[in-house]
Amino acid sequence: MPDFRGFRVRTFRQARAALSERTLRGRVFHFVPWKRVAGVFLPAHEFPAEADALEAAWAEAGAPPPHPPEPGETLCLGQILRVRPLFAGAEDAWREGGDLFLAYRRKPDAETLAARVEAFRRDALLSRAQAILTGWGDRLPRQPTGLTVWPRLRNRTLGQCLRTGEIRLNPRLADWPEAILEETLAHEAAHLLEFNHSPRFWRALGALLPDWLPRSLVHYLA
């Protein structure tokens, strides 16, 4: 399959799964920026993928980034930001539209700049995750005891729920749109009720986020 909008494309035929909770028939598009890979999940009658099916899946995905981030750019919750270093009297970081401004007292080296960008992304990820959990309120099975961004999680492990009730998030979640963060949070929050993947767990997940399934397919690519 040729490149599509700068991504290498993998196509997946959606098959009927064993559990009705995991049955999906529509198109789904996901991307993994650090691998420059896109995955298109298609119903059987549209497989193998042709250009019009890829374009339709892209359109239905909402607002994926127009291309993988280039040098001087970063992703923050699925949006490409241009990194703009500034020299000022105090260090600070803020976003204005599609720009991420990083203020420094003196010119930073590449490693320092990368660390500041990553710190901004993690802060934005944690802040948005906390807001999502707060918004769910009484819908949560129970409140988590803590919420952290945990850099040592493997790429495919986007979230983790400890038996203590703490939820850990992979910092890579900052690369994806908020929909993937919501699915990860819902999955781990359902583990606060059921610490396994039993039918009771899937019912709890569906009650918290009914459209969790198309979002979860990103795990095939991570």
Summary of the structure (lengths in Angstrom):
residues: 222
radius of gyration: 18.9
end to end distance: 19.1
largest distance: 60.5
contacts: 647
relative contact order: 0.14
helix: 39%
strand: 25%
